Amino acid sequence: MIKTHNFGAGPCILPDTVFEEAAEAVKDFNHSGLSVLEISHRSNPFVEIIEEARDLVLKLMGLTSKTHTALFMHGGASLQFAMAPYNFLNNSAGYINTGVWSKKAITEAKKVGSVRLLYDGESVDYKSVPDHQELNSLQTSGYDYVHLTSNNTIYGTQFKEFGTIDSPTIIDMSSDIFSTIRDYSKFDLIYAGAQKNIGPAGTTVVIIKKEFIEGIKTNDRFSMLDYRKHIEAESMFNTPTVFSIYASLLNLRWLENRSIRVISEDNSKKASLLYQAIDKSAHLKGYAEKTSRSEMNVTFTIENSTIAAAFDKKCKEENIVGIKGHRLVGGYRASMYNALPIQSVQLLVDIISHIDNA
Ligand SMILES: *Cc1c(COP(=O)(O)O)cnc(C)c1O
């Protein structure tokens, strides 16, 4: 097999063991003579899968089922853009706009009710996110909730800290969940599409603080869009995404084995390796401000088109894929999710120094 180094922004690389175990389960799930693709979601084996996955999600966040509920839902993070306001926006919500995904969340929320923009990163071309101090200086009290995006996948910026937010807080963590040590208890609702750090595309993880659920006021919500229905049905209000949840469980077990602390250290090492190479390079220019740099998505440009062509050629030769930047930003984006080995990053760094010395 040719080793391909996958720097794709999502769906993302997963550990080899996850691919192997998932492939085995597609053929014969736990020696049952059935494929995981055909087992009933009501069968005991699947109920055990979803329960273990739910427990692991909470455990990896340092939370428990006493205070929080974890759900596996459909519709991606994008459905949460609509569902969060649909359930929680009564009077007004505060939004922190740090990029494309935040903006999409704002667009949906405005269809539901009153939205106040507390911070607008558009004025800085989304090159930075507010730091601790800036966040604390925002007026965040009195809202049904304040919404933010922890990591801006397209621009390559990431919050290091979240300051003090004086309203319930909803956060889109799609692209950096489980990548670093976070105080997840600060948030009232957390959501993440699985396909960036949790598992294959299909399921979306939603974690809600129990006392926050009690705040859902109206009772006339479409059932499929009502968090309470999903909570009551323990994520089986309708047929769940069985395979995506199973493969996510395999990855969650891998995460637990390695520990988030080790994962976090690895991610920091990978990021500093690549950022150092970018800063040293005469040809590469980082997109994000240094203080807001993401450890997950590294964005950069190469102005000289001859150099860029040489870089592209070398990447192709070395089987590096997925580093083309998002069409809105251009340039390059190297996504380095949890399972990306440091060897892949080292290879990219070697290519950078190769073109620099050419
Ligand atoms: C990818 C991404 C999304 C969109 O996720 P879907 O599951 O495709 O809807 C939302 N927010 C962030 C931060 C993302 O990176």
The ligand as a Tripos MOL2 file, in Angstrom:
@<TRIPOS>MOLECULE
LIG
   15    15     1     0     0
SMALL
NO_CHARGES

@<TRIPOS>ATOM
      1 C1        -16.6900   21.4340    9.3080 C.3       1 LIG1
      2 C2        -17.2740   22.3680   10.2430 C.ar      1 LIG1
      3 C3        -18.6650   22.5650   10.3350 C.ar      1 LIG1
      4 C4        -19.6460   21.8940    9.4030 C.3       1 LIG1
      5 O1        -19.8450   20.6040    9.7840 O.3       1 LIG1
      6 P1        -20.9500   19.6760    9.0850 P.3       1 LIG1
      7 O2        -20.9450   18.5020   10.0040 O.co2     1 LIG1
      8 O3        -20.4680   19.3860    7.7090 O.co2     1 LIG1
      9 O4        -22.2460   20.3960    9.0830 O.co2     1 LIG1
     10 C5        -19.1420   23.4240   11.2990 C.ar      1 LIG1
     11 N1        -18.3080   24.0660   12.1360 N.ar      1 LIG1
     12 C6        -16.9740   23.9110   12.0720 C.ar      1 LIG1
     13 C7        -16.1050   24.6430   13.0370 C.3       1 LIG1
     14 C8        -16.4220   23.0580   11.1320 C.ar      1 LIG1
     15 O5        -15.0910   22.9020   11.0660 O.3       1 LIG1
@<TRIPOS>BOND
     1     1     2 1
     2     2     3 ar
     3     2    14 ar
     4     3     4 1
     5     3    10 ar
     6     4     5 1
     7     5     6 1
     8     6     7 2
     9     6     8 1
    10     6     9 1
    11    10    11 ar
    12    11    12 ar
    13    12    13 1
    14    12    14 ar
    15    14    15 1
@<TRIPOS>SUBSTRUCTURE
     1 LIG1         1 GROUP 0 **** ****
